[in-house]
Amino acid sequence: MEVLLRGGPGDGQVVSRGREAVVWQACLYEITAEFARRGGRDLQVYRHRPDCCEPYGRGAEDRCE
């Protein structure tokens, strides 16, 4: 199953589903209750968590990965 990423550098990307979260290019996206229509299908939305993104100088050291 695929999901839609919202916010952050991966905004608009469609990726394979994770359980509670998805990591896309070192950024964390967390599951939401939202769904969005894309390409004729309803995809669950995963929202960007900006405090867990390597470009912000964060990552494994603060348990974001």
Summary of the structure (lengths in Angstrom):
residues: 65
radius of gyration: 11.7
end to end distance: 21.7
largest distance: 39.8
contacts: 185
relative contact order: 0.27
helix: 9%
strand: 57%
